[in-house]
Amino acid sequence: MKRKRVGIIGAGRFGMSLAESMTNAGMEVILIDRNRPAMQSASEFATAIQGDATQPHVLEEAGFGECDVVVVAIGSNIEASMMATANCKEIGVETVISKASSELHGKILRRIGADSVVYPDRDSAHRLARALTNHDAIDFLEVSEGYSIAEIDVPEEMLGKTLAEADFRKETGLTVLCIRRAAEDPKKPRTVIIPQASECMTVADRLIVFGETKKLDEIS
């Protein structure tokens, strides 16, 4: 299976932490920053490139156009973060996640093309790394050390079975808190179902589950 390729722009504390976490999770990481010492340090765990991300040709030559996801992790320089975000969309990056320093900054980033915006006070690099790493996890929240809640797809081998038939808790080690079921009208929001053992799971369902983080990693 081809490794997921992630580009990170900015080698501050957030960017460096994210790059290291993603590398440890088995992702192919490209990190770019103007700071030479930071790039020398980052070269131990990622493909580190010294360069100016406000120049679209620099990003393209560095291979950012071939990344599955690019995270613009620039913090204090708002102008640079906006230019880098716009440049990523210009060179054809499908998914761009940008770090914002304020609500207004976030709104501007979305306006110029960011697919998602994260805020340092609300999103840690660890949580973002896990969300990007887990292909099937739609959302993830660490409740306490070693225990988390996640929204996942129904495991393929359990489709069409009831929770009792699938013996979900025994097989996965996770507890299903609720099911988010798609409405017949795609324009309407999903309904939330508090499941009984007789509830049958379908391919369009999303399961909100709780359990050990390592168990969530296994099922994802």
TORLO-551376 format. One record per residue (C-alpha): x, y, z; residue in three letters. Coordinates in steps of 0.2 Angstrom, whole numbers, plus 5000, padded with zeros to 4 digits. Example, Ala and Ser with C-alpha at 12.3 -4.5 7.8 and 13.67 -1.06 7.14 Angstrom:
2
506249785039ala/506849955036ser/
end
This chain:
220
500050005000met/500750174995lys/501150285010arg/500150435013lys/501250595009arg/501050745020val/501750915017gly/502051035031ile/502451225029ile/503251305044gly/504451225057ala/503951315073gly/503451205088arg/501751155080phe/502551115063gly/504051015070met/502950915083ser/501650875069leu/503050825057ala/503850705070glu/502150635075ser/501750595057met/503450515053thr/503250405068asn/501550355062ala/502350295045gly/501850445034met/503050515021glu/503350695027val/504050845018ile/504450995029leu/504851165022ile/505451325031asp/506651465028arg/507551425044asn/509151325040arg/509551265058pro/507751205060ala/507851115043met/509551035048gln/508650975064ser/507150905055ala/508150815042ser/508350675055glu/506550625054phe/505850705038ala/506250765021thr/506750945026ala/506951085013ile/507551265016gln/506451375006gly/505151515004asp/503351445004ala/502651614999thr/503351574981gln/502251444972pro/503651374961his/504651334977val/503251224984leu/503051144967glu/504851104965glu/504851034982ala/503550914978gly/502050984988phe/500950974973gly/501050784975glu/500550784993cys/498950704999asp/498750835012val/499750995016val/499751075033val/500151265033val/500851275051ala/501551455050ile/501051545066gly/501451735069ser/501651785051asn/499851795045ile/500351865028glu/501451715025ala/500151595030ser/498851665019met/500151665004met/500651485007ala/498851425008thr/498351514992ala/499951444984asn/499551264989cys/497851274981lys/498651354965glu/499851214963ile/498351084965gly/498451024982val/496850934986glu/496750955004thr/497551105013val/497451125032ile/497951295039ser/498451355056lys/497551515062ala/498051635076ser/496251705077ser/494451685071glu/494651825059leu/496251745052his/495351575051gly/493951655041lys/495151735029ile/496151575027leu/494451485022arg/494051625010arg/495651595001ile/495551414999gly/495951325016ala/494951165017asp/495051155036ser/495751275049val/496451235066val/496751345081tyr/498251305093pro/497151335108asp/495951205103arg/496951085092asp/498550995097ser/499750935084ala/499550755092his/497650755088arg/497850815071leu/499250685067ala/498050545073arg/496650615063ala/497650615047leu/498450445051thr/496850355054asn/496050335037his/494350275044asp/494250395059ala/493150535055ile/493450625072asp/494450585087phe/494450645105leu/495650585118glu/494650585134val/496050535146ser/497750445146glu/497450295135gly/495650305132tyr/494750395117ser/493150425108ile/493050415089ala/491850415075glu/492250265063ile/491450175048asp/490650005052val/491949875050pro/491649785033glu/491449605041glu/490049675052met/488949755039leu/487249695039gly/487349615056lys/486649675073thr/487749725087leu/487349565095ala/487749455080glu/489349545077ala/489749535096asp/490549705093phe/491249735110arg/492049565112lys/492749575094glu/493449755095thr/493549795113gly/492549955110leu/490850015116thr/489650085104val/488950245111leu/487850285097cys/487550275078ile/487450415066arg/486350365052arg/486150445036ala/484450515031ala/483550455015glu/483650635010asp/485550675008pro/485150865012lys/484550815029lys/485750795044pro/486050615051arg/484950555065thr/485750495081val/485250325087ile/485550255104ile/485850075099pro/485049915106gln/485849745104ala/484649715089ser/485149865079glu/485749815062cys/487249905055met/487349975037thr/488650035026val/488050215027ala/488150215046asp/489450295057arg/489850225074leu/490350335089ile/491350215099val/492350225116phe/493850125122gly/495650105123glu/496650215111thr/497650065105lys/496049975101lys/495450115091leu/497150115082asp/496949935078glu/495149955071ile/495650105061ser/
end
